[in-house]
Amino acid sequence: MTRPLATPALPWSAARLGDAVAAGLQDRARQDDLEQAVYGFDHLDELGLHPLVQESLHGAGYGVLPEQLYPDDWTKKRRSDAKRCDIVITPSPDQPLRDPVVKDTLFDTAAAVDAEHAYWMEIKTVAQFESGGPFPRYSAELFSPVTKDIKKLWTDSRIHFAGLLLILFTAGQDVAEHDLQAWHRRCLDKGYPVAAPVSRGFAITDRIGNAWCVPALFPVRGA
């Protein structure tokens, strides 16, 4: 499935987005160490990590809009049936996502960004260890639900710039690199249009078994 790409006001860079997320998470890791926290941020569940990612991107100067409806679902009468994207990113905080209902009306905002020019990001996190010990569903969680988000990003007709942010917590760098490569190969084998990741791994204090964190942003081609 291929669609022509729109020309955005600011070209999106997966490397810059990945750098922003990694910098924010590294700051949180240092904060955990300074506070001598019993549990680090790797103890948080997926929803608990969302605010950290949002703060990281906002701190880098981006506009960050959580839990936005997918454009193809904007016309659904029942919002409860509509799909939502974890984060929609605009070039700056003063640029909201344009509401199609008010587009080209007196209520439209010149600074607003159309869906085609925004960056749509889904977030998934999987940890090799949790507070009670090794996470028994680590492999299952890594290879099953994550690919569903790729389909959502890929098939929406108005999304042109998108990526899946996969945050892994593992015992070490070698495990993380192996598992990211395996996950990418699995996606390619299934025909998903996922490009090679922008990954920014770093060491974290081992509190429950995880000693490495790697946020990896996989651009979704053709999205």
N, C-alpha and C positions, 0 to 999 in steps of 0.2 A: 504494500500500500504506500503510494508516494503522493505527496501534495506539494505544490509550489510554496516556497518559503516567502513570508512577507519580509519587508525590509524594515527593521525596527529602528527607533530613534537612537538606540544604543545597542550595539551588538553584544549578545550575551556570551560570556566566557565561562565555561565550566571550571577552568583553572582558578579564576578569581572567586567564583562562588565556593569552590572547594577550600580555597585558602581561608576565606572568611569563616566558614564553619569550623575548620580545624583550629584556627586562632582562638575562637570563642571557647571551644571545648578544652583547649590547653589552658586557657585562663581559669576555667572552672576546676581543672585538675590541680592547678597550683593553689587555688583557694581551698580545696579540700585538704591539701597537705598542710597549709598554714593553720587551718582550723583543727588539724589532727582529727579529722572526721572519722568516726567508726566505720561508716560506709561511704565509699566514693560515689561519683555520679554514675558509675557503671551499675549501681544498685537500682537505679530508676527504671521503671518500665517505659514502654514506647511513648505513651502520652506524657510521661514525666520528662522525657527528653525533648519534646517538641518546643517548650518555652526556651530551652537552652539554644536550640538551633535558630529559633526566631530572634533571640537576643544577639546571637553571633552575626546574623545577616544584617540586622538593624544597626548594630555597632559599626558595620563596615559601610554604612551609608545607603543601604537599600531600603525600599519600601517593602513591608512584610504584611501580608494579609492572610491570616489563618482560616482554615475551614471554608473555602469558597466553593460554590456550586460549579460543577463542570459546565462549560458553555452549552454543550448540546442538551443539558438538562434545565437550562434557564426557562424554557417554555412549559415545563411540566407543572400541572396544576397542583399536584400533591408534592410539596417540598420533602416530605418524609420518604418519598420514593427516589429522590434525586441523589446522584453521586456527588461527593464532596472531595476536593483536593486538599491535602494537608496544609500546603503553603503556596500562595501565589506571590511572586516577587516582581516588584516594579523598580525602575532605575533609581528612584529616590523616595524618601518618606512622604514628600508632598504630592506624589503622583498616585492617586487611587486607581482602582480597576474601574473602567467605564461601565456604567449600568446601561445595557442595551435598550432599556425602556425609555431612558431620557436622552439617548444619543441624538444629536442634531436638533435638540429642542433648547428652549431658554434655560432649562435646568442642567444642561450638559456643562461639563467642566473642561476647559481647554487643556489642563494638565493631566487629565485622566488618560489611562493607557488601555487600549483595546485588548481583548483577550489574545488576539493574534500576536501582540507585541510583548506580552508579559511572559515571565518564566514560571512554569507550573512544576512544582516539586512534590513528590510523594516521599515519605520518610518511613524507613523500616529499621529496626534495631534487633540484633540477636546477640546474646551473651553466652559464652561457653560455660561460665559459672554464675550461679546465683547465690544468695546468702546461705542457702541450705546445702550447697555443694554443687557438683557438676549438673548442668541443665540437661535433663534426659532427652528433651525434644530439640536440641540444638540444630541438628542436621535437618530435621523435618521442618522446623520453622524457617530455616534458611532457604530451603529449596521449594517450599510450597506456596505460602501466601504472598510472598514478595512479587512473584511473576504476575499476579492478578493486577497489581497496580500499573505494571508496564502496559498491559492491555488497555486500561482506562486512559492512560496518557496517549497511547499510540492511536487509538480509534476515534478520539474526539475530533470532529471536523474543523474546529476553530483553534486548536492548540498547535502552534508551530515551534515552540521552544519549551523543552521539558527535560526532566531528568529524575531518576530515582536515587535518593540518598540512602545508602545502606551503611549503618553504623555497626561495626563489629567490635565486640570485646572478647579477647582471647587470651590464652596463657602466654603467648609470645608472638613475635612478628612472623615467624615461619608459618605458624598455623593460619594466621590471618591472610597472608599472601596466597597460600595454597587454596584456602576456601574461597577467596574472592575469584581466583582464576577458575576454580571448579564451577562456581556459580555463573560466571560469564559464559563458560563453555556450554553449560546446561541451557542457558537462554538462547545462544546461537544455534544449538542443536534443535531447539524447538521452533526456530524461525522468528524469534523475537528481535526487533530492530534495536539492539542495545550496543552502543559503542563501548570501547575500552574505557575503564573508569579513571577518573582523576582521584587518586587516593593520597591521603596525607596522614600516615600513621605516626604514632608517638607513644612513648612509654608512660604508663600510669602506675601509681603505687598499688602493689598487690595486696588487697584486703580480703578478697573472697576467692581468689584464684585467677582473676583477670589481671594481666600485667601489660596489656597492649590494647590501644584503642585505634581504630582506623575508620574515619569517615570516608566513604568512597562514593563519589557522584558518577552515576552511569547515565550519560546523555542518551536520550531516546531518539534514534534517527527516524526521520520522516514524521515526527510529531510536530 
